[in-house]
């Protein structure tokens, strides 16, 4: 392999790794926001003046956030696999 081609390949791998790290950081920040919103939704149901609509919203959010958490876990796994490929 020519030196130029090797350098191009290395630069591509560096760029991919940088992008994966940025994606990982964004995903972590997303999870932090998800946790924050989940806490807010849970606080709705603990309020004394909580009505049925608020309970429904909180329940829906809890279900949706659990599904989102499952998918973010899968994204972390995918990022890790891609990271291993491009090292």
PDB file of N, CA, C and O in Angstrom:
ATOM      1  N   UNK A   1       0.857  -1.172   0.000  1.00  0.00           N
ATOM      2  CA  UNK A   1       0.000   0.000   0.000  1.00  0.00           C
ATOM      3  C   UNK A   1       0.901   1.232   0.000  1.00  0.00           C
ATOM      4  O   UNK A   1       1.873   1.303   0.751  1.00  0.00           O
ATOM      5  N   UNK A   2       0.572   2.181  -0.836  1.00  0.00           N
ATOM      6  CA  UNK A   2       1.386   3.390  -0.897  1.00  0.00           C
ATOM      7  C   UNK A   2       1.246   4.184   0.397  1.00  0.00           C
ATOM      8  O   UNK A   2       0.256   4.061   1.119  1.00  0.00           O
ATOM      9  N   UNK A   3       2.259   4.998   0.671  1.00  0.00           N
ATOM     10  CA  UNK A   3       2.252   5.811   1.893  1.00  0.00           C
ATOM     11  C   UNK A   3       1.079   6.781   1.907  1.00  0.00           C
ATOM     12  O   UNK A   3       0.480   7.029   2.953  1.00  0.00           O
ATOM     13  N   UNK A   4       0.752   7.333   0.728  1.00  0.00           N
ATOM     14  CA  UNK A   4      -0.362   8.282   0.628  1.00  0.00           C
ATOM     15  C   UNK A   4      -1.687   7.585   0.947  1.00  0.00           C
ATOM     16  O   UNK A   4      -2.515   8.121   1.683  1.00  0.00           O
ATOM     17  N   UNK A   5      -1.880   6.399   0.395  1.00  0.00           N
ATOM     18  CA  UNK A   5      -3.122   5.659   0.634  1.00  0.00           C
ATOM     19  C   UNK A   5      -3.238   5.271   2.104  1.00  0.00           C
ATOM     20  O   UNK A   5      -4.321   5.317   2.688  1.00  0.00           O
ATOM     21  N   UNK A   6      -2.096   4.885   2.695  1.00  0.00           N
ATOM     22  CA  UNK A   6      -2.095   4.526   4.108  1.00  0.00           C
ATOM     23  C   UNK A   6      -2.484   5.741   4.951  1.00  0.00           C
ATOM     24  O   UNK A   6      -3.268   5.624   5.893  1.00  0.00           O
ATOM     25  N   UNK A   7      -1.943   6.882   4.615  1.00  0.00           N
ATOM     26  CA  UNK A   7      -2.256   8.111   5.338  1.00  0.00           C
ATOM     27  C   UNK A   7      -3.731   8.456   5.187  1.00  0.00           C
ATOM     28  O   UNK A   7      -4.380   8.849   6.157  1.00  0.00           O
ATOM     29  N   UNK A   8      -4.263   8.313   3.981  1.00  0.00           N
ATOM     30  CA  UNK A   8      -5.687   8.582   3.765  1.00  0.00           C
ATOM     31  C   UNK A   8      -6.556   7.644   4.606  1.00  0.00           C
ATOM     32  O   UNK A   8      -7.552   8.062   5.195  1.00  0.00           O
ATOM     33  N   UNK A   9      -6.163   6.377   4.651  1.00  0.00           N
ATOM     34  CA  UNK A   9      -6.914   5.404   5.440  1.00  0.00           C
ATOM     35  C   UNK A   9      -6.842   5.761   6.926  1.00  0.00           C
ATOM     36  O   UNK A   9      -7.851   5.713   7.629  1.00  0.00           O
ATOM     37  N   UNK A  10      -5.661   6.114   7.393  1.00  0.00           N
ATOM     38  CA  UNK A  10      -5.507   6.506   8.796  1.00  0.00           C
ATOM     39  C   UNK A  10      -6.349   7.735   9.111  1.00  0.00           C
ATOM     40  O   UNK A  10      -6.991   7.800  10.159  1.00  0.00           O
ATOM     41  N   UNK A  11      -6.346   8.707   8.207  1.00  0.00           N
ATOM     42  CA  UNK A  11      -7.137   9.921   8.416  1.00  0.00           C
ATOM     43  C   UNK A  11      -8.633   9.604   8.448  1.00  0.00           C
ATOM     44  O   UNK A  11      -9.387  10.190   9.225  1.00  0.00           O
ATOM     45  N   UNK A  12      -9.042   8.681   7.604  1.00  0.00           N
ATOM     46  CA  UNK A  12     -10.448   8.269   7.595  1.00  0.00           C
ATOM     47  C   UNK A  12     -10.815   7.624   8.928  1.00  0.00           C
ATOM     48  O   UNK A  12     -11.866   7.923   9.495  1.00  0.00           O
ATOM     49  N   UNK A  13      -9.952   6.741   9.432  1.00  0.00           N
ATOM     50  CA  UNK A  13     -10.204   6.093  10.721  1.00  0.00           C
ATOM     51  C   UNK A  13     -10.243   7.114  11.854  1.00  0.00           C
ATOM     52  O   UNK A  13     -11.089   7.021  12.744  1.00  0.00           O
ATOM     53  N   UNK A  14      -9.343   8.075  11.829  1.00  0.00           N
ATOM     54  CA  UNK A  14      -9.328   9.130  12.846  1.00  0.00           C
ATOM     55  C   UNK A  14     -10.630   9.913  12.797  1.00  0.00           C
ATOM     56  O   UNK A  14     -11.223  10.213  13.833  1.00  0.00           O
ATOM     57  N   UNK A  15     -11.066  10.238  11.600  1.00  0.00           N
ATOM     58  CA  UNK A  15     -12.313  10.985  11.427  1.00  0.00           C
ATOM     59  C   UNK A  15     -13.517  10.177  11.922  1.00  0.00           C
ATOM     60  O   UNK A  15     -14.402  10.718  12.586  1.00  0.00           O
ATOM     61  N   UNK A  16     -13.545   8.903  11.601  1.00  0.00           N
ATOM     62  CA  UNK A  16     -14.635   8.035  12.049  1.00  0.00           C
ATOM     63  C   UNK A  16     -14.635   7.934  13.570  1.00  0.00           C
ATOM     64  O   UNK A  16     -15.690   8.025  14.197  1.00  0.00           O
ATOM     65  N   UNK A  17     -13.460   7.746  14.168  1.00  0.00           N
ATOM     66  CA  UNK A  17     -13.376   7.654  15.629  1.00  0.00           C
ATOM     67  C   UNK A  17     -13.816   8.947  16.295  1.00  0.00           C
ATOM     68  O   UNK A  17     -14.483   8.917  17.329  1.00  0.00           O
ATOM     69  N   UNK A  18     -13.455  10.065  15.720  1.00  0.00           N
ATOM     70  CA  UNK A  18     -13.884  11.362  16.255  1.00  0.00           C
ATOM     71  C   UNK A  18     -15.410  11.471  16.190  1.00  0.00           C
ATOM     72  O   UNK A  18     -16.051  11.917  17.142  1.00  0.00           O
ATOM     73  N   UNK A  19     -15.974  11.064  15.069  1.00  0.00           N
ATOM     74  CA  UNK A  19     -17.435  11.103  14.917  1.00  0.00           C
ATOM     75  C   UNK A  19     -18.125  10.169  15.909  1.00  0.00           C
ATOM     76  O   UNK A  19     -19.157  10.522  16.480  1.00  0.00           O
ATOM     77  N   UNK A  20     -17.564   8.993  16.114  1.00  0.00           N
ATOM     78  CA  UNK A  20     -18.135   8.055  17.085  1.00  0.00           C
ATOM     79  C   UNK A  20     -18.062   8.621  18.502  1.00  0.00           C
ATOM     80  O   UNK A  20     -18.999   8.462  19.285  1.00  0.00           O
ATOM     81  N   UNK A  21     -16.958   9.278  18.831  1.00  0.00           N
ATOM     82  CA  UNK A  21     -16.837   9.899  20.155  1.00  0.00           C
ATOM     83  C   UNK A  21     -17.850  11.020  20.326  1.00  0.00           C
ATOM     84  O   UNK A  21     -18.441  11.168  21.396  1.00  0.00           O
ATOM     85  N   UNK A  22     -18.052  11.811  19.274  1.00  0.00           N
ATOM     86  CA  UNK A  22     -19.059  12.874  19.333  1.00  0.00           C
ATOM     87  C   UNK A  22     -20.459  12.285  19.499  1.00  0.00           C
ATOM     88  O   UNK A  22     -21.270  12.803  20.267  1.00  0.00           O
ATOM     89  N   UNK A  23     -20.732  11.214  18.783  1.00  0.00           N
ATOM     90  CA  UNK A  23     -22.028  10.542  18.894  1.00  0.00           C
ATOM     91  C   UNK A  23     -22.225   9.982  20.302  1.00  0.00           C
ATOM     92  O   UNK A  23     -23.305  10.103  20.879  1.00  0.00           O
ATOM     93  N   UNK A  24     -21.188   9.376  20.842  1.00  0.00           N
ATOM     94  CA  UNK A  24     -21.259   8.832  22.203  1.00  0.00           C
ATOM     95  C   UNK A  24     -21.540   9.950  23.213  1.00  0.00           C
ATOM     96  O   UNK A  24     -22.366   9.784  24.111  1.00  0.00           O
ATOM     97  N   UNK A  25     -20.863  11.074  23.067  1.00  0.00           N
ATOM     98  CA  UNK A  25     -21.079  12.215  23.972  1.00  0.00           C
ATOM     99  C   UNK A  25     -22.503  12.748  23.865  1.00  0.00           C
ATOM    100  O   UNK A  25     -23.131  13.060  24.876  1.00  0.00           O
ATOM    101  N   UNK A  26     -23.005  12.852  22.649  1.00  0.00           N
ATOM    102  CA  UNK A  26     -24.377  13.331  22.446  1.00  0.00           C
ATOM    103  C   UNK A  26     -25.383  12.353  23.048  1.00  0.00           C
ATOM    104  O   UNK A  26     -26.386  12.769  23.628  1.00  0.00           O
ATOM    105  N   UNK A  27     -25.121  11.080  22.913  1.00  0.00           N
ATOM    106  CA  UNK A  27     -26.012  10.059  23.465  1.00  0.00           C
ATOM    107  C   UNK A  27     -26.026  10.120  24.996  1.00  0.00           C
ATOM    108  O   UNK A  27     -27.079   9.968  25.616  1.00  0.00           O
ATOM    109  N   UNK A  28     -24.874  10.338  25.594  1.00  0.00           N
ATOM    110  CA  UNK A  28     -24.798  10.473  27.054  1.00  0.00           C
ATOM    111  C   UNK A  28     -25.587  11.693  27.507  1.00  0.00           C
ATOM    112  O   UNK A  28     -26.327  11.623  28.488  1.00  0.00           O
ATOM    113  N   UNK A  29     -25.436  12.809  26.801  1.00  0.00           N
ATOM    114  CA  UNK A  29     -26.190  14.018  27.152  1.00  0.00           C
ATOM    115  C   UNK A  29     -27.690  13.773  26.989  1.00  0.00           C
ATOM    116  O   UNK A  29     -28.485  14.227  27.813  1.00  0.00           O
ATOM    117  N   UNK A  30     -28.077  13.064  25.940  1.00  0.00           N
ATOM    118  CA  UNK A  30     -29.482  12.720  25.729  1.00  0.00           C
ATOM    119  C   UNK A  30     -30.015  11.902  26.908  1.00  0.00           C
ATOM    120  O   UNK A  30     -31.125  12.142  27.383  1.00  0.00           O
ATOM    121  N   UNK A  31     -29.222  10.939  27.376  1.00  0.00           N
ATOM    122  CA  UNK A  31     -29.641  10.118  28.509  1.00  0.00           C
ATOM    123  C   UNK A  31     -29.801  10.958  29.776  1.00  0.00           C
ATOM    124  O   UNK A  31     -30.712  10.722  30.570  1.00  0.00           O
ATOM    125  N   UNK A  32     -28.922  11.932  29.961  1.00  0.00           N
ATOM    126  CA  UNK A  32     -29.042  12.825  31.117  1.00  0.00           C
ATOM    127  C   UNK A  32     -30.353  13.609  31.058  1.00  0.00           C
ATOM    128  O   UNK A  32     -31.043  13.754  32.068  1.00  0.00           O
ATOM    129  N   UNK A  33     -30.689  14.109  29.878  1.00  0.00           N
ATOM    130  CA  UNK A  33     -31.955  14.833  29.714  1.00  0.00           C
ATOM    131  C   UNK A  33     -33.148  13.911  29.928  1.00  0.00           C
ATOM    132  O   UNK A  33     -34.139  14.303  30.545  1.00  0.00           O
ATOM    133  N   UNK A  34     -33.055  12.707  29.427  1.00  0.00           N
ATOM    134  CA  UNK A  34     -34.123  11.723  29.617  1.00  0.00           C
ATOM    135  C   UNK A  34     -34.355  11.464  31.104  1.00  0.00           C
ATOM    136  O   UNK A  34     -35.497  11.410  31.561  1.00  0.00           O
ATOM    137  N   UNK A  35     -33.274  11.307  31.850  1.00  0.00           N
ATOM    138  CA  UNK A  35     -33.398  11.100  33.300  1.00  0.00           C
ATOM    139  C   UNK A  35     -34.066  12.297  33.970  1.00  0.00           C
ATOM    140  O   UNK A  35     -34.918  12.139  34.845  1.00  0.00           O
ATOM    141  N   UNK A  36     -33.670  13.489  33.548  1.00  0.00           N
ATOM    142  CA  UNK A  36     -34.245  14.707  34.121  1.00  0.00           C
ATOM    143  C   UNK A  36     -35.748  14.788  33.850  1.00  0.00           C
ATOM    144  O   UNK A  36     -36.530  15.085  34.753  1.00  0.00           O
ATOM    145  N   UNK A  37     -36.147  14.527  32.614  1.00  0.00           N
ATOM    146  CA  UNK A  37     -37.571  14.565  32.273  1.00  0.00           C
ATOM    147  C   UNK A  37     -38.347  13.463  32.986  1.00  0.00           C
ATOM    148  O   UNK A  37     -39.499  13.664  33.370  1.00  0.00           O
ATOM    149  N   UNK A  38     -37.726  12.309  33.164  1.00  0.00           N
ATOM    150  CA  UNK A  38     -38.385  11.221  33.880  1.00  0.00           C
ATOM    151  C   UNK A  38     -38.621  11.602  35.340  1.00  0.00           C
ATOM    152  O   UNK A  38     -39.681  11.320  35.897  1.00  0.00           O
ATOM    153  N   UNK A  39     -37.637  12.237  35.949  1.00  0.00           N
ATOM    154  CA  UNK A  39     -37.822  12.713  37.328  1.00  0.00           C
ATOM    155  C   UNK A  39     -38.964  13.714  37.407  1.00  0.00           C
ATOM    156  O   UNK A  39     -39.770  13.678  38.337  1.00  0.00           O
ATOM    157  N   UNK A  40     -39.029  14.608  36.426  1.00  0.00           N
ATOM    158  CA  UNK A  40     -40.123  15.585  36.392  1.00  0.00           C
ATOM    159  C   UNK A  40     -41.476  14.899  36.227  1.00  0.00           C
ATOM    160  O   UNK A  40     -42.449  15.277  36.880  1.00  0.00           O
ATOM    161  N   UNK A  41     -41.541  13.903  35.367  1.00  0.00           N
ATOM    162  CA  UNK A  41     -42.798  13.175  35.164  1.00  0.00           C
ATOM    163  C   UNK A  41     -43.200  12.438  36.435  1.00  0.00           C
ATOM    164  O   UNK A  41     -44.376  12.404  36.798  1.00  0.00           O
ATOM    165  N   UNK A  42     -42.224  11.853  37.100  1.00  0.00           N
ATOM    166  CA  UNK A  42     -42.519  11.142  38.349  1.00  0.00           C
ATOM    167  C   UNK A  42     -42.983  12.096  39.439  1.00  0.00           C
ATOM    168  O   UNK A  42     -43.807  11.732  40.278  1.00  0.00           O
ATOM    169  N   UNK A  43     -42.458  13.312  39.427  1.00  0.00           N
ATOM    170  CA  UNK A  43     -42.884  14.279  40.445  1.00  0.00           C
ATOM    171  C   UNK A  43     -44.330  14.719  40.220  1.00  0.00           C
ATOM    172  O   UNK A  43     -45.004  15.144  41.158  1.00  0.00           O
ATOM    173  N   UNK A  44     -44.805  14.617  38.975  1.00  0.00           N
ATOM    174  CA  UNK A  44     -46.216  14.933  38.711  1.00  0.00           C
ATOM    175  C   UNK A  44     -47.146  14.016  39.496  1.00  0.00           C
ATOM    176  O   UNK A  44     -48.141  14.463  40.066  1.00  0.00           O
ATOM    177  N   UNK A  45     -46.812  12.747  39.519  1.00  0.00           N
ATOM    178  CA  UNK A  45     -47.695  11.780  40.175  1.00  0.00           C
ATOM    179  C   UNK A  45     -47.580  11.822  41.687  1.00  0.00           C
ATOM    180  O   UNK A  45     -48.466  11.338  42.390  1.00  0.00           O
ATOM    181  N   UNK A  46     -46.497  12.397  42.196  1.00  0.00           N
ATOM    182  CA  UNK A  46     -46.352  12.465  43.654  1.00  0.00           C
ATOM    183  C   UNK A  46     -46.993  13.723  44.237  1.00  0.00           C
ATOM    184  O   UNK A  46     -47.136  13.842  45.454  1.00  0.00           O
ATOM    185  N   UNK A  47     -47.377  14.659  43.372  1.00  0.00           N
ATOM    186  CA  UNK A  47     -48.032  15.879  43.864  1.00  0.00           C
ATOM    187  C   UNK A  47     -49.418  15.535  44.404  1.00  0.00           C
ATOM    188  O   UNK A  47     -50.113  14.672  43.866  1.00  0.00           O
ATOM    189  N   UNK A  48     -49.804  16.220  45.469  1.00  0.00           N
ATOM    190  CA  UNK A  48     -51.103  15.939  46.093  1.00  0.00           C
ATOM    191  C   UNK A  48     -52.279  16.284  45.189  1.00  0.00           C
ATOM    192  O   UNK A  48     -53.329  15.645  45.256  1.00  0.00           O
ATOM    193  N   UNK A  49     -52.102  17.286  44.353  1.00  0.00           N
ATOM    194  CA  UNK A  49     -53.204  17.714  43.484  1.00  0.00           C
ATOM    195  C   UNK A  49     -53.129  17.069  42.096  1.00  0.00           C
ATOM    196  O   UNK A  49     -53.661  17.602  41.123  1.00  0.00           O
ATOM    197  N   UNK A  50     -52.468  15.924  42.022  1.00  0.00           N
ATOM    198  CA  UNK A  50     -52.307  15.215  40.752  1.00  0.00           C
ATOM    199  C   UNK A  50     -53.672  14.729  40.253  1.00  0.00           C
ATOM    200  O   UNK A  50     -54.426  14.087  40.983  1.00  0.00           O
ATOM    201  N   UNK A  51     -53.965  15.053  38.996  1.00  0.00           N
ATOM    202  CA  UNK A  51     -55.233  14.586  38.430  1.00  0.00           C
ATOM    203  C   UNK A  51     -54.978  13.402  37.490  1.00  0.00           C
ATOM    204  O   UNK A  51     -53.835  13.021  37.239  1.00  0.00           O
ATOM    205  N   UNK A  52     -56.048  12.847  36.991  1.00  0.00           N
ATOM    206  CA  UNK A  52     -55.948  11.658  36.129  1.00  0.00           C
ATOM    207  C   UNK A  52     -55.159  11.942  34.851  1.00  0.00           C
ATOM    208  O   UNK A  52     -54.420  11.081  34.373  1.00  0.00           O
ATOM    209  N   UNK A  53     -55.314  13.140  34.301  1.00  0.00           N
ATOM    210  CA  UNK A  53     -54.588  13.480  33.077  1.00  0.00           C
ATOM    211  C   UNK A  53     -53.083  13.500  33.341  1.00  0.00           C
ATOM    212  O   UNK A  53     -52.307  12.976  32.542  1.00  0.00           O
ATOM    213  N   UNK A  54     -52.672  14.098  34.450  1.00  0.00           N
ATOM    214  CA  UNK A  54     -51.251  14.126  34.792  1.00  0.00           C
ATOM    215  C   UNK A  54     -50.721  12.719  35.039  1.00  0.00           C
ATOM    216  O   UNK A  54     -49.605  12.388  34.639  1.00  0.00           O
ATOM    217  N   UNK A  55     -51.522  11.898  35.697  1.00  0.00           N
ATOM    218  CA  UNK A  55     -51.124  10.508  35.921  1.00  0.00           C
ATOM    219  C   UNK A  55     -50.932   9.783  34.592  1.00  0.00           C
ATOM    220  O   UNK A  55     -49.990   9.008  34.425  1.00  0.00           O
ATOM    221  N   UNK A  56     -51.838  10.044  33.647  1.00  0.00           N
ATOM    222  CA  UNK A  56     -51.732   9.426  32.325  1.00  0.00           C
ATOM    223  C   UNK A  56     -50.488   9.867  31.587  1.00  0.00           C
ATOM    224  O   UNK A  56     -49.806   9.056  30.961  1.00  0.00           O
ATOM    225  N   UNK A  57     -50.194  11.158  31.661  1.00  0.00           N
ATOM    226  CA  UNK A  57     -48.990  11.687  31.008  1.00  0.00           C
ATOM    227  C   UNK A  57     -47.744  11.056  31.626  1.00  0.00           C
ATOM    228  O   UNK A  57     -46.841  10.618  30.913  1.00  0.00           O
ATOM    229  N   UNK A  58     -47.705  11.016  32.943  1.00  0.00           N
ATOM    230  CA  UNK A  58     -46.548  10.443  33.633  1.00  0.00           C
ATOM    231  C   UNK A  58     -46.390   8.962  33.304  1.00  0.00           C
ATOM    232  O   UNK A  58     -45.275   8.484  33.095  1.00  0.00           O
ATOM    233  N   UNK A  59     -47.497   8.243  33.260  1.00  0.00           N
ATOM    234  CA  UNK A  59     -47.458   6.819  32.936  1.00  0.00           C
ATOM    235  C   UNK A  59     -46.963   6.592  31.513  1.00  0.00           C
ATOM    236  O   UNK A  59     -46.139   5.713  31.262  1.00  0.00           O
ATOM    237  N   UNK A  60     -47.474   7.392  30.592  1.00  0.00           N
ATOM    238  CA  UNK A  60     -47.038   7.291  29.197  1.00  0.00           C
ATOM    239  C   UNK A  60     -45.558   7.610  29.080  1.00  0.00           C
ATOM    240  O   UNK A  60     -44.822   6.924  28.372  1.00  0.00           O
ATOM    241  N   UNK A  61     -45.125   8.650  29.774  1.00  0.00           N
ATOM    242  CA  UNK A  61     -43.710   9.034  29.729  1.00  0.00           C
ATOM    243  C   UNK A  61     -42.828   7.918  30.289  1.00  0.00           C
ATOM    244  O   UNK A  61     -41.777   7.612  29.726  1.00  0.00           O
ATOM    245  N   UNK A  62     -43.256   7.316  31.389  1.00  0.00           N
ATOM    246  CA  UNK A  62     -42.474   6.241  31.996  1.00  0.00           C
ATOM    247  C   UNK A  62     -42.317   5.080  31.021  1.00  0.00           C
ATOM    248  O   UNK A  62     -41.226   4.528  30.879  1.00  0.00           O
ATOM    249  N   UNK A  63     -43.397   4.712  30.354  1.00  0.00           N
ATOM    250  CA  UNK A  63     -43.331   3.632  29.369  1.00  0.00           C
ATOM    251  C   UNK A  63     -42.421   4.018  28.207  1.00  0.00           C
ATOM    252  O   UNK A  63     -41.557   3.238  27.807  1.00  0.00           O
ATOM    253  N   UNK A  64     -42.613   5.216  27.667  1.00  0.00           N
ATOM    254  CA  UNK A  64     -41.812   5.668  26.526  1.00  0.00           C
ATOM    255  C   UNK A  64     -40.338   5.769  26.899  1.00  0.00           C
ATOM    256  O   UNK A  64     -39.472   5.377  26.117  1.00  0.00           O
ATOM    257  N   UNK A  65     -40.051   6.287  28.073  1.00  0.00           N
ATOM    258  CA  UNK A  65     -38.649   6.446  28.466  1.00  0.00           C
ATOM    259  C   UNK A  65     -37.964   5.097  28.643  1.00  0.00           C
ATOM    260  O   UNK A  65     -36.771   4.970  28.369  1.00  0.00           O
ATOM    261  N   UNK A  66     -38.702   4.089  29.097  1.00  0.00           N
ATOM    262  CA  UNK A  66     -38.094   2.762  29.225  1.00  0.00           C
ATOM    263  C   UNK A  66     -37.729   2.198  27.853  1.00  0.00           C
ATOM    264  O   UNK A  66     -36.693   1.551  27.699  1.00  0.00           O
ATOM    265  N   UNK A  67     -38.582   2.444  26.860  1.00  0.00           N
ATOM    266  CA  UNK A  67     -38.278   1.995  25.499  1.00  0.00           C
ATOM    267  C   UNK A  67     -37.099   2.780  24.918  1.00  0.00           C
ATOM    268  O   UNK A  67     -36.249   2.217  24.229  1.00  0.00           O
ATOM    269  N   UNK A  68     -37.057   4.070  25.199  1.00  0.00           N
ATOM    270  CA  UNK A  68     -35.944   4.899  24.730  1.00  0.00           C
ATOM    271  C   UNK A  68     -34.639   4.419  25.362  1.00  0.00           C
ATOM    272  O   UNK A  68     -33.611   4.347  24.689  1.00  0.00           O
ATOM    273  N   UNK A  69     -34.679   4.093  26.650  1.00  0.00           N
ATOM    274  CA  UNK A  69     -33.482   3.594  27.334  1.00  0.00           C
ATOM    275  C   UNK A  69     -32.987   2.296  26.707  1.00  0.00           C
ATOM    276  O   UNK A  69     -31.780   2.107  26.557  1.00  0.00           O
ATOM    277  N   UNK A  70     -33.895   1.407  26.343  1.00  0.00           N
ATOM    278  CA  UNK A  70     -33.505   0.161  25.672  1.00  0.00           C
ATOM    279  C   UNK A  70     -32.770   0.466  24.369  1.00  0.00           C
ATOM    280  O   UNK A  70     -31.747  -0.146  24.063  1.00  0.00           O
ATOM    281  N   UNK A  71     -33.302   1.413  23.613  1.00  0.00           N
ATOM    282  CA  UNK A  71     -32.691   1.749  22.329  1.00  0.00           C
ATOM    283  C   UNK A  71     -31.371   2.493  22.490  1.00  0.00           C
ATOM    284  O   UNK A  71     -30.461   2.309  21.682  1.00  0.00           O
ATOM    285  N   UNK A  72     -31.250   3.330  23.518  1.00  0.00           N
ATOM    286  CA  UNK A  72     -29.966   4.011  23.726  1.00  0.00           C
ATOM    287  C   UNK A  72     -28.901   2.998  24.143  1.00  0.00           C
ATOM    288  O   UNK A  72     -27.731   3.147  23.790  1.00  0.00           O
ATOM    289  N   UNK A  73     -29.297   1.980  24.885  1.00  0.00           N
ATOM    290  CA  UNK A  73     -28.346   0.916  25.239  1.00  0.00           C
ATOM    291  C   UNK A  73     -27.855   0.224  23.968  1.00  0.00           C
ATOM    292  O   UNK A  73     -26.664  -0.055  23.827  1.00  0.00           O
ATOM    293  N   UNK A  74     -28.764  -0.049  23.059  1.00  0.00           N
ATOM    294  CA  UNK A  74     -28.379  -0.671  21.784  1.00  0.00           C
ATOM    295  C   UNK A  74     -27.458   0.242  20.980  1.00  0.00           C
ATOM    296  O   UNK A  74     -26.514  -0.224  20.342  1.00  0.00           O
ATOM    297  N   UNK A  75     -27.737   1.536  21.015  1.00  0.00           N
ATOM    298  CA  UNK A  75     -26.873   2.484  20.308  1.00  0.00           C
ATOM    299  C   UNK A  75     -25.468   2.494  20.906  1.00  0.00           C
ATOM    300  O   UNK A  75     -24.482   2.545  20.170  1.00  0.00           O
ATOM    301  N   UNK A  76     -25.372   2.445  22.226  1.00  0.00           N
ATOM    302  CA  UNK A  76     -24.052   2.372  22.865  1.00  0.00           C
ATOM    303  C   UNK A  76     -23.303   1.121  22.401  1.00  0.00           C
ATOM    304  O   UNK A  76     -22.113   1.183  22.092  1.00  0.00           O
ATOM    305  N   UNK A  77     -23.996   0.004  22.353  1.00  0.00           N
ATOM    306  CA  UNK A  77     -23.380  -1.246  21.905  1.00  0.00           C
ATOM    307  C   UNK A  77     -22.913  -1.136  20.458  1.00  0.00           C
ATOM    308  O   UNK A  77     -21.821  -1.593  20.119  1.00  0.00           O
ATOM    309  N   UNK A  78     -23.730  -0.537  19.615  1.00  0.00           N
ATOM    310  CA  UNK A  78     -23.365  -0.359  18.211  1.00  0.00           C
ATOM    311  C   UNK A  78     -22.151   0.557  18.079  1.00  0.00           C
ATOM    312  O   UNK A  78     -21.234   0.271  17.309  1.00  0.00           O
ATOM    313  N   UNK A  79     -22.147   1.646  18.823  1.00  0.00           N
ATOM    314  CA  UNK A  79     -21.007   2.566  18.787  1.00  0.00           C
ATOM    315  C   UNK A  79     -19.741   1.843  19.233  1.00  0.00           C
ATOM    316  O   UNK A  79     -18.685   2.014  18.623  1.00  0.00           O
ATOM    317  N   UNK A  80     -19.834   1.042  20.281  1.00  0.00           N
ATOM    318  CA  UNK A  80     -18.671   0.291  20.762  1.00  0.00           C
ATOM    319  C   UNK A  80     -18.164  -0.679  19.700  1.00  0.00           C
ATOM    320  O   UNK A  80     -16.956  -0.804  19.497  1.00  0.00           O
ATOM    321  N   UNK A  81     -19.078  -1.361  19.028  1.00  0.00           N
ATOM    322  CA  UNK A  81     -18.660  -2.295  17.967  1.00  0.00           C
ATOM    323  C   UNK A  81     -17.994  -1.559  16.818  1.00  0.00           C
ATOM    324  O   UNK A  81     -16.964  -1.999  16.307  1.00  0.00           O
ATOM    325  N   UNK A  82     -18.583  -0.434  16.410  1.00  0.00           N
ATOM    326  CA  UNK A  82     -17.976   0.353  15.334  1.00  0.00           C
ATOM    327  C   UNK A  82     -16.613   0.892  15.754  1.00  0.00           C
ATOM    328  O   UNK A  82     -15.672   0.921  14.961  1.00  0.00           O
ATOM    329  N   UNK A  83     -16.521   1.312  16.999  1.00  0.00           N
ATOM    330  CA  UNK A  83     -15.259   1.818  17.528  1.00  0.00           C
ATOM    331  C   UNK A  83     -14.185   0.736  17.454  1.00  0.00           C
ATOM    332  O   UNK A  83     -13.042   1.019  17.093  1.00  0.00           O
ATOM    333  N   UNK A  84     -14.546  -0.495  17.792  1.00  0.00           N
ATOM    334  CA  UNK A  84     -13.589  -1.606  17.720  1.00  0.00           C
ATOM    335  C   UNK A  84     -13.180  -1.912  16.283  1.00  0.00           C
ATOM    336  O   UNK A  84     -12.031  -2.277  16.031  1.00  0.00           O
ATOM    337  N   UNK A  85     -14.091  -1.771  15.358  1.00  0.00           N
ATOM    338  CA  UNK A  85     -13.781  -2.025  13.948  1.00  0.00           C
ATOM    339  C   UNK A  85     -12.785  -1.005  13.411  1.00  0.00           C
ATOM    340  O   UNK A  85     -11.872  -1.355  12.663  1.00  0.00           O
ATOM    341  N   UNK A  86     -12.964   0.255  13.793  1.00  0.00           N
ATOM    342  CA  UNK A  86     -12.158   1.326  13.205  1.00  0.00           C
ATOM    343  C   UNK A  86     -10.984   1.753  14.083  1.00  0.00           C
ATOM    344  O   UNK A  86     -10.522   2.890  13.989  1.00  0.00           O
ATOM    345  N   UNK A  87     -10.513   0.874  14.912  1.00  0.00           N
ATOM    346  CA  UNK A  87      -9.305   1.170  15.710  1.00  0.00           C
ATOM    347  C   UNK A  87      -8.082   0.747  14.961  1.00  0.00           C
ATOM    348  O   UNK A  87      -6.967   0.909  15.457  1.00  0.00           O
TER     349      UNK A  87
END
